[in-house]
């Protein structure tokens, strides 16, 4: 699932060939340096693959956050117990802030239609502001599919209601079959799929 080609995925949403030719894609992410060398190398390989597809990458970073305990419904797999007895967390920062680009490009009239591939409610204020400044811009929220296999998926399973409301239109729901149909070849311009199980 991580060897996804965002260009073909976005193009699958577009019917007009001119739209496909003129599609500008920006990938916002951050390198999880705290996870060690291998995960970072895999992510960098993916970023290199995106460059071949003329996809711009904007990187944020992770910041440390210490907490004393997890919430009741939260698994502690992302926590590391420190000598002080606190749980060490890492939260992605700046990637959401960098999404201010959505507003800038709306003001500069760089798009008519925008697909926001996220279900993160942190984008709600960004989408709202873009719509206030340029209400003619069509912002379509595309949340990731929920981790449900072989069951009927309801819109509420995507947890994107607040983003849909901010964009003033229904979200575009996709399932894992769409993602599977838009994978890069395992050997892409000499870059090997780093998640391929051998």
N, C-alpha and C positions, 0 to 999 in steps of 0.2 A: 504493500500500500504506500510505502514511502518513496517509491521510484516513480512517482506520478508526474506526467508531463502536463503542467498547467496550461500550456498553449493549446494542446488538442482538447483538453477539457473545456476551456473557454470557447474554443471554436465550435464545439459540439452544441453550445447554447445559441450560436449565431446562425442565421439562415442566409444572410446576404454575404456574398463573396467579398464585397468591398469592406464590410465590417470585419471579416476575418483578416483581410490584408492589413487593415489599419489598427488592429487590436494592439493596444499597448498594455503590457502586463508588468506589474510591480510585485515582487515577492518580499514580504516583511517577515523577518525571523531574527533569531539570535543564536550564537554558538554557545552550547552548554559546556563551557570549559571545565566546570566542576565535575562533570561526568567522566573525565579521563580522555585519553588520546583517541581511542577507537571511535567512539560516537562522534567526536569532532571531525575526524577524518572522513567518516561517512557523510556527514552533513556538508563538508567542503566539497566532496565529490559531487553531491547533488547540486550544489550551487554552481559548480563548473558546468554541469550538464545544462542547467538553466541558461547559462551564458550562450551556449550554442543555439538556443532557441530564442535569443534576443529578449530575454526576460531580465529586467533590472532587479537587482537585489539590494535591499536596504536592511542593514543589520543594526539591531539594538544590542542590549546586553542583559545579563542576569545580575541581580543584586542579592546579597545575603539578607535573610530575615530570620530572627530568632523568636521562637514561640515556646511557651511552657507546656502546652498540650494541644493535641489535635481536636477538631470538633468531633462530636459523637459519631457522625456518619462517614468520617473520613478515614481512609486507610493510611497507615504511617509509612508506606513504602517509599515515599519521597523525602522522608525525614532522616536526619543523621543526629544521633544523640551526642552532644558535646560534653566535655568534662565539667562544664558548669551546670549540667542537668537540663539545659535548654535544648529544644529541638532546632536544628539548623535547616532552614528552608532556602530555596532559591526561587525568586520570582522574576519572570521576564519583564524587563523594563525597556522603555523607549520604542519598542516595536509598535505598541498601540499609539504612543505619542506621535511617532513618525507617520501614522495614518492621517495626520493633519494634511498630508498630501492630497487626500480625497477632497478636502475643502479648497486647497490651493488650485488644483486642476479644474474644479468646478468654476471657481471665480475666473480663471484664465480661459474658460471655455474649451478645455482640452478633451472633453468627452461629452457625449449625449447620453450614453448608457454606461453604467458601471456595475460590474459584478463584484460583490464583496464576499470573498470565500472565508467566512467566519461565522461562528455563532456566539462570539464573545461579547457580552453586554457592555464591555468597556468601549465599544465602538458606537454605542447609542448616541452619545453627545456629539460625536463627529458627524454622524449621518444626519442627525437633527439639524446641526448648524449648516451643513451643506445644502439641505433642503430649504432652509430659511433664506439663505443667500441666493440660491438658484433653484427655485421650485420646479423649473422645467427639466431638471436633471433626473434621469431614470436610474435610481440606485436599487439594484436587485441583490438581496441578501441570499447567499447560498451556504447554509450551514453544513458542516460535515455530517455524514449519516451517523445515526446512533449505532452503538455496538450491539445490534440485535440481528441475529441470523435466523432465517427460515420462519419469521413471524411477520404478521402484517404490521407495518410501521405507521403510526398515527402522527399527524403534524406536531402534536404536543411532545412527542418523543425527541424532536430535534431541539427543543428548548431555545427557540429563536424568536419568541413572541415579541419581546421588547425591541429587538432590531427590526422586525417586520413592521411594527407600529411606527418606529422612527423613519423608516424608508417610505412609509405611506402606501405600501403594497405588500401583497403576499410574498413570502419567501419562495425561492425555487428549491424544492426538495429533491435531492438525489439519493440513490442508494449505492451500495458497494459495487453493484454490477457496472455502474457508470465509471467508477474509479478504476475497476479492473480493466475496463475497455480503453483506458487512457494511460497506460503504463509505457514508460520508455523501454526500448529494447534492452536486454541485459548487457549487451555490448553497444554502447552509444558513443560514437566518435572516439573510440579507444578507452572510454570510461566504463568500468565494469560496475554493474549493480552491486553496491556494497552490502545490501541486505539479502542478496541471493544466498539461499542455503545450499551448501555443497554436500 
